[in-house]
Amino acid sequence: MITPRLLHADAPVGTALPELRHQVTATTVVLGALATRDWRPMHHDHEFAVTRNGTRDIFLNTPSQAAWFERYVTDWTGPHGRLRRMRFRMHGSVFPGDTMVLAGTVVEAGVDTTGCGWVALDVALSVDREAKTTCRAEAALPLGPDDNPWERTGDRWCP
């Protein structure tokens, strides 16, 4: 089945993105740390995390959380959406055994002077309805079926 292309007009302010749920395991945490070359022991050594850091277990590192936000946004935009930037703030840790839920809303939508359609999203990564990390992401979406933000270069692309 071919997924229809998400267009800028399909994402007005107030649009809620579908939730993404993921059961975090020790493997999730450790593989995220390995993939980002983060060798700090609090992301793979339970004893160190508990006794040295005073946390309840190993926890998801910052680059892994960034990757989850990127995945969430680009799963929603589809292959023609182009991520412009993300800014996020961590408020708490994500541990094995947690079910993390990513949810977002379109908070701004517009077209820039080059004719590129943009949306701003407020996204939260929550565990048990408590926001552990909040994010503002901006992405370009096609204005029509013949538009593709990935084909914009030079003066036509102003991130």
C-alpha positions in Angstrom: 0.0 0.0 0.0 1.3 3.4 -0.9 1.1 6.0 1.8 -0.3 9.3 0.5 2.2 12.2 0.6 1.8 14.5 3.5 1.4 18.1 2.2 1.7 21.4 4.0 -2.1 22.0 3.7 -2.6 18.7 5.6 -0.9 20.0 8.7 -2.6 23.2 9.9 -1.9 24.6 13.4 -3.5 22.3 16.0 -2.9 19.1 14.1 -2.1 16.3 16.5 0.5 13.8 15.4 -0.1 10.1 16.1 1.6 8.8 19.2 4.6 6.6 19.0 5.0 4.1 22.0 8.2 2.1 22.7 8.9 -0.2 25.6 12.4 0.7 26.7 14.7 -2.2 27.5 18.3 -2.4 28.6 19.1 -3.3 25.0 17.4 -0.1 23.8 19.6 2.0 26.1 22.9 0.1 25.5 22.5 0.0 21.7 21.6 3.7 21.6 24.8 4.5 23.6 26.9 2.2 21.3 25.5 3.7 18.1 26.4 7.2 19.3 29.8 6.1 20.6 28.9 7.1 24.1 31.1 5.0 26.3 30.1 6.6 29.6 29.2 3.8 32.0 25.9 5.2 33.2 24.4 4.1 29.8 25.5 0.5 30.1 26.7 -0.4 33.6 23.8 -0.8 36.0 26.0 -0.9 39.2 27.8 2.3 38.1 24.5 4.1 37.3 23.0 3.2 40.6 25.9 3.6 43.0 27.9 6.4 41.4 25.1 8.4 39.7 22.3 7.6 42.2 19.8 6.7 39.5 17.6 3.7 39.5 19.2 2.1 36.5 21.1 2.8 33.2 19.3 5.5 31.2 18.8 6.7 27.6 21.5 9.1 26.5 21.0 12.5 24.8 21.9 11.5 21.2 19.6 8.5 21.5 16.7 10.8 22.5 17.5 13.1 19.6 17.3 10.1 17.3 13.9 9.2 18.7 12.7 12.7 18.1 14.0 12.6 14.5 12.4 9.3 13.8 9.1 10.5 15.2 9.0 13.6 13.1 10.2 12.0 9.9 7.8 9.0 10.3 5.1 11.6 10.3 6.4 13.8 7.5 7.2 10.9 5.3 10.1 10.8 2.8 9.4 14.3 1.3 9.5 16.1 4.6 12.8 17.7 5.5 13.8 18.3 9.1 15.2 21.8 9.6 16.1 21.9 13.2 15.3 20.6 16.7 15.8 22.0 20.1 15.0 19.9 23.1 15.3 20.1 26.9 15.6 17.0 29.1 13.6 17.1 32.4 14.1 13.5 33.6 15.7 10.2 32.7 14.3 7.3 30.6 15.1 3.9 32.1 14.6 0.2 31.0 11.1 -0.9 31.9 9.7 2.5 31.0 7.2 2.9 28.1 8.1 6.1 26.4 5.4 7.9 24.4 6.2 10.5 21.9 3.3 12.9 21.0 3.3 16.1 19.1 1.2 19.0 17.8 1.7 21.5 14.9 2.0 24.9 16.6 3.1 27.0 13.6 2.6 26.7 9.8 3.7 29.1 7.1 5.5 29.6 3.8 8.8 31.5 3.6 9.9 34.0 1.0 11.4 31.2 -1.2 8.0 29.4 -1.4 9.0 26.6 1.0 6.3 25.4 3.4 7.3 25.0 7.1 5.7 23.6 10.2 6.8 23.9 13.8 6.0 21.0 16.1 5.9 20.8 19.9 6.8 17.2 20.8 7.1 15.6 24.2 8.7 12.3 25.2 6.7 11.2 28.2 6.8 8.2 30.6 3.6 7.6 32.7 2.2 11.0 31.4 5.2 12.9 32.8 7.2 14.8 30.2 10.8 13.6 30.4 12.0 15.6 27.4 10.3 18.4 25.4 11.2 19.3 21.8 10.5 22.0 19.3 11.1 20.7 15.8 10.8 22.5 12.4 10.3 20.7 9.1 9.6 21.6 5.5 6.6 19.9 3.9 5.7 19.9 0.2 3.2 22.6 -0.8 1.8 20.4 -3.6 2.3 17.0 -5.3 5.1 18.4 -7.5 7.0 20.0 -4.7 9.8 18.3 -2.8 11.8 20.1 -0.1 14.7 17.7 -0.8 15.1 19.1 -4.3 15.5 22.7 -2.9 19.1 24.0 -3.0 20.9 27.3 -3.0 18.6 30.3 -2.8 15.5 28.0 -2.8 16.6 26.4 0.5 16.9 28.7 3.5 17.0 26.7 6.7 
